[in-house]
Amino acid sequence: MDAIIKYTRKVPFWKLIAGIAAILVGLYGLFYLEFLMLVPILFGLLLLKTEGSEINLQSNTYRKTTSFLGITFGAWRNLNNPEYISIFNTTEDITLRALTAETTNSFPIIVLNIFYEKNKKITVYKTKNIKDAFDVASHIADALLIDLLDATEKGDYKWIDKDHLREKGEIVYID
């Protein structure tokens, strides 16, 4: 098992194409000394930006990361006595603004949090796929030797048998 667990959100294909195109247009303009073309380069970099997290098992530290084209940034922090990892459904709000209007759209998302010191939490992963969420949570729970909590249904929190999930891929709850 690797000493560092890394999870990074994937950049959607359309953002990848648009980001690379914007950067190329900006570089073309800079070639002709049009310094205003720095704007498409910055826009392209923002489109290619992605977020994630890393957990270093040897030093017991974590960091929330921001990546641009594979270059990762983020400050390492101590991971003090992790107790369990939870999987729960929530919504992610995206606000779009124009000159005279603003709208907020909500999208369903599954979030993984590591809880420590009773009520403190660290968000380590976000996804839209429930199977992916349980696979990642199981991997992190096994690596950190912590419990796994299914909180996908509001008000109905259940502990999961990690061994059964890892071996058979089925979710079995512990009473």
C-alpha positions in Angstrom: 0.0 0.0 0.0 1.3 3.5 -0.9 2.3 5.8 1.9 0.2 8.6 0.4 -3.5 8.2 -0.6 -4.5 10.7 -3.3 -7.9 11.6 -4.5 -8.5 14.4 -7.0 -11.7 15.3 -8.8 -11.4 14.7 -12.6 -11.7 17.7 -14.9 -14.7 17.2 -17.2 -13.8 16.7 -20.9 -15.5 19.9 -22.1 -13.5 21.9 -19.5 -10.3 20.3 -20.6 -10.9 21.2 -24.2 -12.0 24.8 -23.4 -9.1 25.3 -21.0 -6.5 24.2 -23.5 -8.1 26.2 -26.3 -8.1 29.4 -24.1 -4.5 28.9 -23.1 -3.4 28.3 -26.8 -5.3 31.5 -27.9 -3.6 33.4 -25.1 -0.2 32.1 -26.0 -0.8 33.0 -29.7 -1.7 36.6 -28.7 1.4 36.8 -26.4 3.6 35.8 -29.3 2.5 39.0 -31.0 3.1 41.0 -27.8 -0.6 41.5 -27.0 -0.5 41.5 -23.2 -4.3 41.6 -22.9 -4.1 37.9 -24.0 -3.1 37.0 -20.4 -6.8 37.0 -19.7 -7.6 33.9 -21.8 -4.5 32.2 -20.3 -5.8 32.8 -16.8 -9.3 31.7 -17.8 -7.9 28.5 -19.2 -6.0 27.8 -16.0 -9.1 28.3 -14.0 -11.0 25.8 -16.2 -8.2 23.2 -15.7 -8.1 23.7 -11.9 -9.2 20.7 -9.9 -9.5 20.0 -6.2 -8.8 17.0 -4.0 -7.0 15.7 -1.0 -4.0 13.7 0.1 -3.4 11.6 3.2 0.1 10.7 4.2 -0.1 7.5 6.2 3.5 7.5 7.4 3.5 11.0 8.9 -0.2 10.9 9.8 -0.9 14.2 7.9 -3.4 15.4 5.3 -3.8 18.3 2.9 -6.6 19.7 0.7 -5.1 20.1 -2.7 -5.6 22.3 -5.8 -4.1 21.1 -9.0 -3.3 22.8 -12.3 -2.2 20.4 -15.1 -0.9 17.9 -12.6 1.0 20.4 -10.4 -0.4 20.1 -6.9 -0.5 22.7 -4.2 -1.6 22.5 -0.5 -0.3 22.8 3.0 0.1 19.6 5.1 -1.7 19.5 8.5 -1.7 16.9 11.3 -4.4 14.3 11.2 -5.1 13.9 14.9 -6.7 10.6 16.0 -9.2 9.9 13.2 -12.2 8.1 14.5 -14.4 7.3 11.5 -15.2 8.2 7.9 -18.8 9.1 6.9 -20.5 9.0 3.6 -23.4 11.3 3.1 -25.6 12.9 0.5 -25.8 16.7 0.2 -26.1 19.3 -2.5 -23.5 21.5 -4.1 -24.5 25.0 -5.0 -23.1 26.7 -8.1 -23.9 30.4 -8.5 -23.8 32.0 -12.0 -23.7 35.7 -12.3 -24.2 38.1 -15.2 -24.3 41.9 -15.3 -27.9 42.1 -14.2 -28.9 38.6 -13.1 -27.8 35.9 -10.7 -28.9 32.3 -10.3 -27.9 29.5 -8.0 -28.3 25.8 -9.1 -28.0 22.9 -6.7 -26.6 19.5 -7.7 -26.7 16.3 -5.7 -23.3 15.2 -4.5 -21.8 12.5 -2.1 -19.2 13.8 0.4 -16.7 11.8 2.4 -15.7 13.3 5.8 -13.1 12.0 8.3 -14.2 12.8 11.8 -11.7 13.3 14.6 -11.8 14.6 18.2 -15.6 13.8 18.5 -17.1 16.5 16.2 -14.3 17.9 14.0 -14.3 16.9 10.3 -12.2 17.0 7.2 -13.8 16.7 3.8 -11.6 14.3 1.8 -13.6 13.5 -1.3 -16.6 14.5 -3.3 -18.3 12.4 -6.1 -21.6 11.9 -7.9 -21.2 8.1 -8.0 -22.4 6.1 -4.9 -20.2 3.0 -5.7 -17.2 5.2 -6.1 -17.9 6.9 -2.8 -18.1 3.5 -0.9 -15.0 2.2 -2.7 -12.9 5.3 -1.7 -14.3 5.4 1.8 -13.5 1.7 2.3 -10.0 2.3 1.1 -9.4 5.2 3.4 -11.0 3.4 6.4 -8.8 0.4 5.8 -5.7 2.5 5.5 -6.4 4.6 8.6 -7.8 1.6 10.6 -11.0 3.5 11.3 -14.8 2.7 11.1 -17.1 3.4 8.2 -20.5 5.2 8.6 -23.3 5.2 6.0 -25.1 8.6 6.5 -26.6 8.7 3.0 -30.2 8.6 4.3 -31.0 11.6 6.5 -31.5 10.6 10.2 -30.7 6.9 9.5 -26.9 6.5 10.2 -25.6 2.9 10.1 -22.1 1.4 10.6 -20.8 -0.7 7.8 -18.9 -4.0 8.0 -15.7 -3.0 6.2 -14.4 -6.5 5.8 -17.6 -7.7 4.0 -17.5 -4.6 1.8 -13.9 -5.1 0.8 -14.2 -8.9 0.2 -17.6 -9.2 -1.5 -18.4 -5.6 -2.6 -21.7 -5.7 -0.7 -22.8 -3.3 2.0 -23.7 -5.1 5.2 -24.6 -3.1 8.3 -23.4 -3.8 11.9 -26.0 -3.4 14.6 
